[in-house]
Amino acid sequence: MEVPDSSWKDATGPLDDFGPSIPKRAVALVGTYPPTTCGLATFTSNLRAAIAARPSSWEAGVVRVLDRPEPPPSDEVVEQWVAGNAASLRRSLAALNSFEAVLLQHEYGLFGGRDGEDVLGLIDGLEVPLVAVLHTVLLEPSTHQRYILDRIIEAAAIVVVQSEAARQRIISVHDARLESVVVIPHGAAANWSGPVRADVPRPAVLTWGLLSPGKGIEHGIAAIARLRLATPAASYIVAGQTHPKVRAANGEHYREALQAQACSLGVDDRVRFDDGYRDWDSLRALVRTVDVVLLPYDSRDQVSSGVLVEALASGKPVVATRFPHAEELLTGGTGILVDHGDVDAMADALYRVLYEPGLAARMAAAARRASMVLVWPAVGASYRLLVARAVALRAVA
C-alpha cells in the first residue's frame, strides 16, 4: 500500500474518494472540547465538523479530555476521559475501539500525570489505527517528554504536524520515519467579509488568545507607546481571558502588570484589555474590524499557531516575531517578521502597515491568497483521506 505523501498543503478538493466499495467511515477524536475554552478545544470542534461535513459518508465522535467530571455537553461526545480516573479511561477505550480509527490531539499539558504521561495508557489500550496530531513539538524535550512522544510516534500509523518546521523537528529530534510524518495545516474559517465593530477606534492592532506570560504582550504595549505621535493614534486591543491554569496559580497578576505598564507609558487610553468571553461570531467580527494582527510571542519554539492561521484566513496583515510557524507562513508579502523582544523593530513594522499608503491592502490580498489551502473544508478533506489510508494500511499489515 502506498504511504501517504508527506505534505498535504495543496489539499483543496474532495480528497476522500478512497473507493466506491468503502461504506460509511467512522473516526473518533480525542482532545479537549467545548464548552472547555482553550485553543485545542476549538481546534477539536472545528476538525470534527470539517471531517463530518459529509454526513452521508462520515461519522466523527469525540472522547473529551477533562480535569474533573462534567455533564456530557453534546451528542457527538461519546465519552469523557477524566484525568486520573481509571474507570473513565476504560469506558473511553471501549468507545474508541468501536470506531475505525482514532485521531489523538497531543500536547504535553493535556493529559494527566507527569508531562501528560497518562496518554500512554490510552494508546496501549487502542485496538484500532491511531493517527497522532502533534500540536507541540519541542526542539529540546526533556528525557521524559522525549520518551512519551517516542511512544506515541511508535504506536501511530501516521503522525500529523501542522508545519514543515514541525515535521523536520520530529524527524531530527525523535528519529521518526520520514514517510510516516505528514503536514496538514491547522485549519481556519474564511473570514473575509461581514459586519465590523463600530466601537473599535481605528487604526487598530489586535492580539488575541488566552492570556499568559510568554505571549509578549508587554512588547506590543511598548511598541504602541512608540507610535503615540502618529496621526491618527493607533489603538491596541488585547482580547482574551487569562489562561485558566495561569489564573488558578497566579490570579490576574500578569494582566494587572500589563495594565500598569500601559499606564506608566502613558498609553492606557490606547490599550484596551478585552477579557470578556467572546463567542465565535463576536471574535470573527473583531478580527474583521482591526487593521493588523500582532503576534509578539516570546517563544522561539512555536511550530503551530492557530491565531496566525485565523489571521491569514481573515485577510489581515500580520506582524510577528520569528517563531518557526510565522517564518514558514509569512512569505509572499503576507506579513512582517521581527526579532523576539525587539520593540523598535515591532513599532517600525506596525507603523509601516498602519500608515504607509497601499501596504496594508497589498498584504491583505496576499493573506487571502495564502489562506486558500488553510480553510477547514480543505483541511477536513485531507484528514478524511488520511484516516482512510491509515485504516487501509492496517488492513494490509
N, C-alpha and C positions, 0 to 999 in steps of 0.2 A: 504493500500500500504506500502511496506517495505521502511523504511527510509534509505538513503544512509549510507554506512559504514563510520566511522569517519576517517579512514586512507586509502589513495589511493597510498601509497608509492610503492606498489608492482605492480602497473599497467604497464604491459609491453606488452600486447597483444591487439587484437581488441575487446575492451570492449563496443563498441557502437551498438552491435546487440540487440536492445531493442524489437525486434519482427518483423516478416515479414509483419504485417499489417500497419506499420507506414510508411507514404510516406516521401518524401524529407523533411529534417528538416531545419529550418531557425532560426539563432540566431544572435543577434546584440551585438557588443561590444562597450562600452563607455569608452573613455580614450584619452590621447594624442596619436598622431600617426604621423609617418614620413610624411613630412620632418622635423617635430619637432625633435630636437636632445636631448633626455633625455632617461634614462633607462626605464621609464614607456612606452614611445612611442615605443621603441624597443620591449618591452615585448608584448604590444598590437598587434604589427605587427606579431611577431612570433607566438603568440597564435592564431590569426585569421588564419594564414596559416596552423597551425597544425590542427585546427578544420576542415578546408575546404580541407584537404588533400584528401578527397574522394568526389570530386565534384559531382558525380552522386547521392550522398545521403545527402550532407550537403552544406548549403549556409551560409556564415558568412559575415555580413556587419559591418560597423563601423560608429558610431557617434563620430566625432573628437572634442575634447575639446580644445578651443583656448582662448588666452587672447585678441586677436584682429582679425578682419576679414582677411581671406586669400583666394586666389583662391582654389577651390577644387583640391586636389592633385591626386586622383586616383579613378577609378570606384567603388572600394569597399567602399569608404567613401560615405555613403548615405545622410549624413547631417553634418553640422558643428555647434557646440554649442559655441557661443562666450560669455565669462563671462560678466554678467550684461545685456545681450541683451535678452529681453523677447520674441521678435519675433523669434529669433533663437531657444530658448527653446521650443516654441510651435511647430515649424517645426520639431525639434528633437524628441519631444514626438510623433508626428504624424508618423514619420518614425519608431521609436522604437516599437510602438504599432501595426505595420504591421508584425512584426516578432513573432515567437512563444515564445521567451524568451529573456531576456537581461542579459548580463554579464557586470557588472559595476566594473571598476577598481577604487579603492578608496585610496586616500591619502589626508590628510587634506589640503595641499597646492595646490591641483589640480584644485579645483573649486573656483568660485568667492565667495565673502563675507567673513565674519569673520570665520576663521577656515574652509573655504570651505563650509559654510552653504547653499550655493545655490544648492547643490546637493539634498537638501530636496525637492525643487520644482520639481526636476526631478522624484524622487521616488514617490512623491504624485500623479504625473500625469500618472504613468505607469498602464496599464491595462493587462499586461502580466506578467508571473512569473519573479521574479528578483533573480539572483544569484550574490551575492556581493563578489568580490575578494579583500581582505584587504591586502594592501601592507605595511601598518604601523599599528602596534598595540602597543600602549603606556602602560607602566606599571603604570604611574601616569598621566592620562589625566586630563586636566582642566575640570571644570564643564561643560563648553560649548562643549568641544571636546567629553566628555562622552555623552552628550545629542545627538549630531549629530550621533555618531556611534550607540548608542542605537536605534535611529530611523531607521537607515539603517538595523540593525540586525532584528528589529521587522518587517520591510517590506519585508525582503528577505525570499524566500523559503528555500534557503541554503546559508550558508556563507562559503567561501573558504579562508583558510590561507595556508601559504607555509612552515610551520614548526610546529612540535608538541609543541614547546615553545610558538608559537603564539596562537595555539589552547587552551592551558591551560590558557594563559593570557586572552583570550576572555571570556572563561568560568568563570574565577575567578573575573576579573575586571568588566565585563559587564553582568554577570549573564546570559550568553547565554545558551540555552538548549544544553545539551551535544550532542544530536543526530543531531542537525542542523548544526554543525560546522565540516567541513571535511578538511583534509590535502591533497593538491596536490602540488608537488614540483614546484619550479619556472620554470623549463624548460631550456634546453640548447641544442646546436647543437654539436654533436660529432665532435671533432677536434683533432684526434689522429695522422693524417698524412697529408702531403702536403709540399709545399715549405716553406723554412725558410728565414729569413732576413740575408744577408751576412754582413750588415753594423752594426750589434749589437755586441759590444765587449763582450766576454764571459769570465767567467761565468756572467750571467745577472739576476738581480732581477727586477720584474715588479710590479708596482701598476698602475691600470688604472681606468678610470671613470671620470665623471665631477668633476672638482677641486673645493673644498670649505673648509672653516675651519671646523674642526671636523673629517677630513679624516685621521689625524695623520701622514701626510707625513713628518712633522718635526722629528718625532721619527724614521722613516725609514732612513732619511738622517743621523741622529746621529748614528744609528746602522751601516750604511755603513762606516762612519768615523772610527768606532772601528775596522773595518776589513781592514784598509788601508795597514797593514803589511802582510796580507795573500797573497799567491802567487798561481796562478795569481790573481791580484786585481779584486774585483767584481765591476761591474757597476750597477747603479740603474736607471731604466727608469720610469719616471712619465708621463704617457700618458693620455691625455685628455684636453679638453678645460675647461676654467673656467665656472662654472655654470652660465647660462645667468642671473639669478636673483642676484647672487653674483656680477657679473661684472657690472650689472646696478646700484647696490648700492655702490660698493667699487672699481670698476675698477679691475685692476690686482694686488691689494695690497698684497693679500695672496701669489700669485705666486712669486712676487718680494721679499717678505720676505723669502720665501723658497730658492730662488736663492742666496740671501745674506747669509743665514745660510750655504749653501753648500760652498760658497766662504770662509767664516770665519773659517770653519772646514777643509779647505784645500782639499775638495773633489769635487770642481766644475768641474774638468776634468772627474770625475767618475759618476756624476749625470746629466742625460740628461732629460730636460723638453720638451716633445714632445706634443706641443699644437696645432698641425695641425689637421684638420678634417680627420678622417680615415673612409673609407668605411668598410663594414663588412669583406670582404676578406682580406683587409690590416690588420685589427685588429687581425683576426684569425691567420694570418701569424706571427705577432709579438708575440702573446701568444705562438705559437708553438716554437718560437725561444728561449725563455728565459728558465732559469733553475729552477726558483722558483717564485711563486706569493706571494707577501707580502700584507696583509690586516692589516694595523696598526691602524685601526679606533679607535677613542676616545669613540664612543658610546657604552654604556652598554645595550642599549635598542633595538638593531637591531635584529629583528626576521626573516628577509629575506634579502638575499644578492644575487643579480643576478651575480655579479662578482665572488663570491665564487662558485656558481654553474657552471659558464662558465669555471673557472679554473679547477675544477674537471673533467668536460667533455672534457677538453683538455689534461687530463692525467698529470697535473702538481702538484708537491709538493706544499703545501701551508703553510705559516707561518702567523698566525692571532692572534689578540687579542681575549680575551674571551667574545666576544659578543654571544648572545644566539644561533644564527643560526650556527656560527662556532663551538660552543661546541657540537651542535647536529650532524653536518655533518662530522667533522674532527675526526672520530673514525676509528679504524682498521688500523692505520698506514698511513692515507692519509695526515695528517698534524701535525704541532706542534703548540700548543696554548701557548700564553704568556700573562702575566698580562698587563692591559692597562698602557701605558706610561713607561713600564719597558724596557728601551733601552738596558741594559746589557743582559737581557733575550732574547730580539729580536735579538741582534747581535750573541749571542751564538747559537740560533736556526738557523739563516742563515748560520753561519759557519758550523754547522753540515751538513746541506743539501748540501751546495756547495762543501765541502771539505772532508767529511767523506766517505771513499770508500763504494760504494754499497747502501748507504742510499737513495739517490735521486731515483735510479732505483726501489727500493722496494716501495717507496712512490708513484711513478708514476704508478706502477702496481696496487697498492691499489686504487688510484684515478680512474683509468679506470674501475675497478670492481664496485666501488661505484656509478659511473655515469650512469650505465645501466638503473636505474629507473628514471633518471633525464632528459633524452633526450626528445626532442619535440614530436616524434611520440607517445611515451608512455603517455606524458602529454596531448596531444591532444585527445587521445582515452579516457582518464579519464574525460576530460571536455565534450566530446560528450555524454558519458553515464550520466554524472551529469545533463546536460541540459535536456536530455530525461526524466530523473526521476523527475526533477523539473516540467516539463510540465505534467507528469502523476500525480504527487501529486496534482497539481492544478485541474486537471480533476476530480480526486476522491473527492477533497474538494467541 
